[in-house]
Amino acid sequence: MPTKLKNYLLITLVIVFSIGLDQFTKNLAREHLKYSGTVSIVGDVFVLVYAENDGAFLGMGSNIPQPYKTVVLTIFPVLLTLFALGYLILEKNLTLGEMICIASVIGGGMSNLYDRILHQGTVTDFMNFGIGPWLRTGILNTADLSITLGAVALVWMQMYRNKKDPKSI
């Protein structure tokens, strides 16, 4: 099998896995957490709590009036996702790791978009991480983790690439 075809297959698998895992865990959260309150998994380090987020990451943008909210939280992310897909397919100088990171971001973004469209503008969130009451994340989902980890790893790879080859800036 040619390398390009293998890469496209891997990218597709990463996107499908991100979407599938996120939708599976969100369905579990809707079924089992919606009316359960807070469930501590590892003391207060990892907590499950159901939330319907009508904003973006950490609820940002939830106060934007309609129809601007639809543009900012649905149409703009669709355009960004299409741009990222195009970049992933057309850019010739990406490493396999960079492709996986971008695919992870795309998969998480697509899953949150799917959720928003399917659930009248809301995204299901259910995970919270932290230590004590002061050092905590917001409530998030596996799509958010896919987006964040993919983006952070991509930035790290770019920084490493630039250290190895200062001309590649």
Secondary structure, 3 states (H helix, E strand, C coil): CCHHHHHHHHHHHHHHHHHHHHHHHHHHHHHHCCCCCEEEEECCCEEEEEEEECCCHHHCCCCCCCCHHHHHHHHHHHHHHHHHHHHHHHCCCCCHHHHHHHHHHHHHHHHHHHHHHHCCCCEEEEEEEEECCCEECCCECHHHHHHHHHHHHHHHHHHHHHHHCHHHC
